Amino acid sequence: MTHKLLVIGASGLIGRHVFTLAQKEGFDVIGTRCSNGNPAFRPYNLLEDDIADVMPASFLPTSDAASCHAVICAAVPKIDYCFTHREESRQMHVERTLRLVKRLDAWGVKTIYISSDTVFDGVRGYYDESMPPNPICEYGRQKADVEAAYEEFFPNHLVLRLSVIVGDDPAEGHILSRWHQSRVATGQITCIEGQILSPTYVGDVAEGVIRSIEGNLSGLYHLANSEFFTGEELARQFLFGLGESAKVIPKTPGEIGLLDRRPQKTYLNGSRFRQATAMSFTSMSEVFRRFRQRAGAEEGQISLL
Ligand SMILES: NC(=O)c1ccc[n+]([C@@H]2O[C@H](COP(=O)([O-])OP(=O)(O)OC[C@H]3O[C@@H](n4cnc5c(N)ncnc54)[C@H](OP(=O)(O)O)[C@@H]3O)[C@@H](O)[C@H]2O)c1
């Protein structure tokens, strides 16, 4: 009996890792892309296309499959884009996403929605799943609206809330690669003053999705590393891990020129998920070590420890 998994947004950071791990684990897996040209994935635009054209009838749940899931990673996860393109982003992130969930639900496909710590106002911090969302930015409001619809209409499906996701590949798009590029180009790293985050390794997110499927989790979970840092401290420790120096400059969102509000202390209490899956998370020191190794191998600039 195989698990079937549809990865919507497999060309993105998180979707790519989920897709690769699911294949490695022997899942029957289909991935979608939107603007990316990777032929390994099927073209699918949430705003225009019908999921029935992507998902062949043979992929629908059958009695000989252990499970049939779809993980929804398709989004334009940019806080200021949601602020400046409120209607367009809401259409994609809320209306079309929920229409997709409804369609998949009707076929018996269980969906996993990837949400965000921006559903919180960031005043208290160390949030667990029982604490009510109170988003202060449009991106967070869109995430919270989808979560609310899951709670009301799709309680047997799964929402996984994440904090900031980091990777060990300098060529992928995440906060560490952006900081690395900024350090090389300007000798400086700018971060948002006062933010406290639970940086979580993207490979752990992929593993968390697989474990959730194998454990048949439903409801809401925080898929987050137990380590937490201020943005400034994460940048400093990243530099120590790289063995490099740069000026770390904390700035307010206004000083950086960000448009919408940013919640400050959004670090998550992920103990419920860890208990449910018995998963252990990769430390940031290990992520930094791997990043340094890969950056050194690719650029020939950073000597290995
Ligand atoms: N990365 C983080 O730190 C983080 C933290 C918390 C939550 N999340 C959530 O995790 C999810 C995935 O994030 P990510 O970082 O992997 O994002 P990403 O790297 O930007 O990937 C987004 C994916 O969505 C696809 N996509 C964009 N517009 C689409 C459309 N109109 N129709 C269909 N697909 C579309 C992209 O396809 P193409 O590239 O082919 O256009 C890509 O595969 C998002 O919901 C995000 O809010 C991410």
The ligand as a MOL file (V3000), in Angstrom:
LIG
                    3D

  0  0  0     0  0            999 V3000
M  V30 BEGIN CTAB
M  V30 COUNTS 48 52 0 0 0
M  V30 BEGIN ATOM
M  V30 1 N 9.3220 30.0780 3.6190 0
M  V30 2 C 8.9260 30.4490 4.8310 0
M  V30 3 O 9.7260 30.9740 5.6400 0
M  V30 4 C 7.4950 30.2010 5.2610 0
M  V30 5 C 7.1670 30.4310 6.6050 0
M  V30 6 C 5.8510 30.2130 7.0250 0
M  V30 7 C 4.9080 29.7820 6.1200 0
M  V30 8 N 5.2460 29.5840 4.8180 0 CHG=1
M  V30 9 C 4.1950 29.1550 3.8890 0
M  V30 10 O 4.6030 27.9840 3.2090 0
M  V30 11 C 4.0480 27.9670 1.8890 0
M  V30 12 C 5.1810 27.7260 0.8880 0
M  V30 13 O 6.1560 28.7450 1.0480 0
M  V30 14 P 7.5400 28.7340 0.2230 0
M  V30 15 O 8.5190 29.4930 1.0400 0
M  V30 16 O 7.8640 27.3630 -0.2480 0 CHG=-1
M  V30 17 O 7.1210 29.6610 -1.0200 0
M  V30 18 P 7.8290 29.7960 -2.4370 0
M  V30 19 O 9.2240 29.2850 -2.4010 0
M  V30 20 O 7.6120 31.2090 -2.8660 0
M  V30 21 O 6.9720 28.8180 -3.3660 0
M  V30 22 C 5.6540 29.1450 -3.7020 0
M  V30 23 C 5.0840 28.0930 -4.6220 0
M  V30 24 O 3.7890 28.5440 -5.0240 0
M  V30 25 C 3.6860 28.4640 -6.4400 0
M  V30 26 N 2.7480 29.4850 -6.9180 0
M  V30 27 C 2.8800 30.8360 -6.8770 0
M  V30 28 N 1.7930 31.4190 -7.4390 0
M  V30 29 C 0.9650 30.4080 -7.8120 0
M  V30 30 C -0.3130 30.3670 -8.4520 0
M  V30 31 N -0.9620 31.4790 -8.8360 0
M  V30 32 N -0.8490 29.1490 -8.6970 0
M  V30 33 C -0.2290 28.0010 -8.3410 0
M  V30 34 N 0.9790 27.9890 -7.7430 0
M  V30 35 C 1.5690 29.1800 -7.4790 0
M  V30 36 C 5.1090 28.7160 -6.9340 0
M  V30 37 O 5.2430 28.2190 -8.2460 0
M  V30 38 P 6.3260 28.8410 -9.2990 0
M  V30 39 O 7.5720 29.0970 -8.5110 0
M  V30 40 O 6.4580 27.7570 -10.3180 0
M  V30 41 O 5.7050 30.0890 -9.8200 0
M  V30 42 C 5.8890 27.8910 -5.9130 0
M  V30 43 O 5.8700 26.5420 -6.2650 0
M  V30 44 C 3.3470 29.3260 1.7110 0
M  V30 45 O 1.9810 29.1660 1.9310 0
M  V30 46 C 3.9310 30.1820 2.8010 0
M  V30 47 O 3.0260 31.1660 3.2410 0
M  V30 48 C 6.5220 29.7750 4.3730 0
M  V30 END ATOM
M  V30 BEGIN BOND
M  V30 1 1 1 2
M  V30 2 2 2 3
M  V30 3 1 2 4
M  V30 4 1 4 5
M  V30 5 2 4 48
M  V30 6 2 5 6
M  V30 7 1 6 7
M  V30 8 2 7 8
M  V30 9 1 8 9
M  V30 10 1 8 48
M  V30 11 1 9 10
M  V30 12 1 9 46
M  V30 13 1 10 11
M  V30 14 1 11 12
M  V30 15 1 11 44
M  V30 16 1 12 13
M  V30 17 1 13 14
M  V30 18 2 14 15
M  V30 19 1 14 16
M  V30 20 1 14 17
M  V30 21 1 17 18
M  V30 22 2 18 19
M  V30 23 1 18 20
M  V30 24 1 18 21
M  V30 25 1 21 22
M  V30 26 1 22 23
M  V30 27 1 23 24
M  V30 28 1 23 42
M  V30 29 1 24 25
M  V30 30 1 25 26
M  V30 31 1 25 36
M  V30 32 1 26 27
M  V30 33 1 26 35
M  V30 34 2 27 28
M  V30 35 1 28 29
M  V30 36 1 29 30
M  V30 37 2 29 35
M  V30 38 1 30 31
M  V30 39 2 30 32
M  V30 40 1 32 33
M  V30 41 2 33 34
M  V30 42 1 34 35
M  V30 43 1 36 37
M  V30 44 1 36 42
M  V30 45 1 37 38
M  V30 46 2 38 39
M  V30 47 1 38 40
M  V30 48 1 38 41
M  V30 49 1 42 43
M  V30 50 1 44 45
M  V30 51 1 44 46
M  V30 52 1 46 47
M  V30 END BOND
M  V30 END CTAB
M  END
